[in-house]
């Protein structure tokens, strides 16, 4: 098995070199940082939809900055990405069983390649199809959309995914197809090879963008192209520099940690309140810590009474009586800790 795979990869590498492609990296020999650095040297398939103005989630300024800034923008893995990688193996196996002729195989291409004809175009792809003679015959892009996106795939490839396949097809000089395994149940399969006109438009726009990168000239958002793909909310928004993404990710982590700490705080307070109430007491001693339960509801209750007096006078007296009688829930009480030296 290992010998067969080695032979296949060796054959693929030789064929790629014969296809007027430069092999930039062997992905099995480098880490993610080296791969991300190499991606700065050209336009990749995932960049193509943005350059073509077909991506509603990313903008041309973001891609420009990713190519021109020294820092690396590393995407943090989430559960969706991890699960996506796991299911990709299943999709590959089922695709071979459902669609490939006997003797044909589908393999992962372990290289980052660059077009010699269009040096600004490079690609890291999903899979290649080889025939019984190990000859590359086609490229495949897999997508794993959720069930609620099913309608978007019923008649054609969604517009935002076409440029990616057109880009790969142009780099490799092969026909391309795209396969969507939707919601873990439904399959959609489309040819996604560009016409000469579509290919010409792609090359022209990518070349124009890459000249901006080389000259360090900030591109502008072509709203004539992008407007249909972008929501009013995005069009009306302030566009921040990518530096803020790191701060926003940090903010999300802080919020998650704050939420965890708040839950822990409430659990400890609940435990203390339960112990004090079980012993009919509102204070305790623990080493050099002095613990007291103090009313935390009085300001809130007073404010509520004031509002009720204005809007629901019939309820105002009832709430005031509860407050004054001390019948308010003990959970309103706050745990105060004082430390003695």
N, C-alpha and C positions, 0 to 999 in steps of 0.2 A: 504493500500500500504506500509506504513512505517513498520507495524507489519510483513507483509510478507517478506520484505527486511531484517528485523532484524532476522527473523527465518532462512532465507536463509544463512545469514552471520554466524549465530551461528552454523548451520549445517555444513557449509564449514569449519569453524575453527575446529570443532570436527573431521571431516574427515581428515583434514590436519595432525592433531596430531596423528591420527591412521595410517597415511601413513609414519610414521617414519620421520616426519619433525618437526623441532623446529621453533616455531613462534617467531621471533626476535623482530618484531615491529608490532603494529597495526597502520597503516599509518593514520588512522583517528584521532589518538591521539597525533601525533608528528608533528613537523614542518620540513621544508626541511633540516635544519642544522643537526638535530638528525638523519634524514634518511641518509644524506651524511656521517656522522660519522660512522654509522652502516655498510655502504657499504665498509668501509676500512677493515672490519673483514673477508672478503671473496671475491671470484671471482663471479661477477654477469654476467647475460646474455649478456649485452652490452660489457663486457670485453672479452667474449669467442672468438670472431672473431679475436681479436688482439693476444691473446695467441696462437691461432691456425695459425697465420700468414696469415689470409684471409682478413685483413682490409687494404685497400690502403691509408687510411686517418689518422690512428693512429698507434703508434708503441709501442712495448713492454716496452720500457723505460718509456714512459709516464704513462702506467698503473702501473708499479712498483712504480714510484714516488707518484702516487695518493694513493697507499696503505701504503707507508712507511713514508711519510712526515706528519708533524703535521697539516699543514695548509689544509683548505678545498678548493677544486677547484669547485667553483659554476659557473654553466653555465648561462650566461645572456640570458634571453628570447629575441627572435626576433619575427618578425611578422609571419614568417613561422611556428615557434613552437606554437604560439598562435592559428593560423588558424588550425594547425594540431590537436590540442586538441579539437577545436570546431567540426571539421569534423569527429573526432573519434566517437562522439555520433551518428552521422548520419550513419557512417559505421556499428556500432554495431546494430542499428535498422534494417538497410537494410539487413545485414548478417542474422539476425534472420528470417526475412521475406523470404529471398531467399533460405536459405540452411538448416534451422533446422526443424526437424520433429515436429509434433504437440505434445505439452506437454513438449518439451525441451526448455531450456532457456539459455541465456548467461549472465554471471554476472562478475563484476569486483572483483578481489581478493584483498582485502584491507590490505594485510599483506606482510611483508618482511620475507621470510622463509629461513631456512638453512637445508641442508641435514645432517641427523645424520650419514648416511653411509659414506658420503664424506664431512666432516665439513668445508672444504675450498670452497664448492660450495653453493651459496645462490642465491635467485631470487626474483625480484619484477616483476610480469607478467602483461600482458594486460587483458586477460579474461579467464574464465573457462566455459565450457559447462556442464550443469547439466540436468539430465533426469527428468521425471515426478515425481520421488521419491526424488528429490533434491540430487541425487547421482552424484558426479563428474565423468564425463566420458572422458573428453578430455580438452586439452589446446589450445588456439588460440593466435597467434601473428598477429597484424594488421600492415600493412605498407601503406603509402600514397605517392607513388612516382609520379613524374611529368610525363607528356606525353612523353617527350623525352627519358625516361627510359623504355618505353613500350617494346621495342625489347628485353631488358634484361630479361623480365619476360615471354616471349612467350612460351618457351619450358620447363623451369625448374626454380627453385629458384636460384637467383644469389648466387654465392659461399660465398660472405661475410655475407649473412644472415643465412646460414645453421647452423653455430656453435651456434648461439643464441638459436634457437629452439632445437638443440641437447642438449644444456645445460639445458634448462627448462625441457625437456622430461626426462633427467637423474635425475634431482633434484626431480621431482614430481612422476616419475615412470609412466607417462602417455604417450599416443600417442599425437602428436602435429601436428597442421597444421598452415600454414601461408597464409594470405589473403592480396592481394594487390589491393587497389582501385586506379587505375592509372589515373591521370589527371582529376579526378572527373567524369570519364565516364566508364572506363573499369575495369572488375573484373578478377583477376586471383587467383586461389585457389589450393594449393598443400599440400599434406601430407609431413611433415617434421620431421619424427621420425627417429632417427639414427639406423643403423644396429648394431649388437653387436660389429663388428669391428670398426665402426665409434665411437661408444660410448666408447669403450676401449681406442682408440687413444685420444679422448677428455679428459677422466679422467686422463690418463697418463701425458699429457702435462700440464693440469691444476695443477695436484699434483706437478709436477716438478717445475712449476713457483711459486707455493705457498711456497715451501721449500726455494726458493730464497728470497721471501719476509720475511719469518720468520728468516732467517739467515742474512738479510740485505745485501745480495750479489746481486750486480747489474747484471741483465741478459744481454745476448748479443742478438743482432738481428740475427736471423737465416736466412741469405740471401738465403740459398738453398730453404727455404720455402717461404720467403717473396718476392723474386725477381720478380716472375711472377705477383704478385699483385701490385707491386710498379713501378711507372714510373721512367724512367732514371733520370728525374729531382729530384725526391725524393732521389734516391739512391746516387746521386752525391752531395746532399746538406749537409750542416753542421747542425747537430742535436743539438738544443739548449735545455737547461733545461726548465722545465715548468714555472719557475719563470718569464721567458720572456713573457709568455702569458698575464700576468697582465699588463706589460709594453706596449705590442702590443695593447691590448684593450684600454689602456689609450691613446696611440698614435692615434688610430682610432677616439676616442671621441674628441681629440684635433683638428684633421683634420676636423671633422664635424663642430666643433665650429668655427674653423678658416674660413671655407667656409661660414658659416652663417654670421660671422662678416664682411668678405670681401664684401658680397652682401649688407649688411647694409651700409657699408662704401661707396660703389659705389652709392647707392641710395641717400644718404645724399649729396655726392659730386655733383651728377647730379642735385639735387634740387638747390644747391647753384649756380652752373654754369648757370642754366636756369634763375634764378632770376637776376644774374649779366648781362647776355647777353640780357635779356629782357629790361634792363635799360641802355644798351650800356655802361657798366662799367666793370672794371676788379678788383675793390676793394670795400670792404664794411666794416662797423663798426657795432658791436653788443655788447653793454656793454663795457667791457674792452678787447674784442677780436677784432683783426685786421685781416681781411680776404683779401687775394690777389690771383689772378690767375696768375700762372707763367707757362712759356712754359716747358712742360715735354717731348716734341717730338724732341728737337734739337739733343740730343746725338744719339737717335735712327735713326733719319733721316740722320745724318752725317755718321753713320756706314753703313746705307743702300746705300748711295751714293758711299761710298768707295767700297762696294761689287759690285755694279752695274758697276762701272768704270772698274773693272777687268773682269767681266763676260758678262755684257750687256751694253757696252758703248753707244749704241743707245738710252737707256732709262735714262742714267745717267744725262744728261742735263735737261730733262723734270722734273725729281724728284727734282733736285737742284733748278730749277726755282720756283717750288711750295713751297719749304722750304723757300727760300729767300723772296718770296712775302708775306709770312704769311698767305697763304690760307689753311694751315693744319687744319684739323678738330679740333674744340674747345675741343673735348673730350680728346685730347692729353694734354690739359692744366691740371696742378695740382693745387689743392686747398691748399694754405699755410695759416696756422693760427698762429698768434703771440699773446701772452697774455701780457697785460701791467699791472703791479702791481699798 
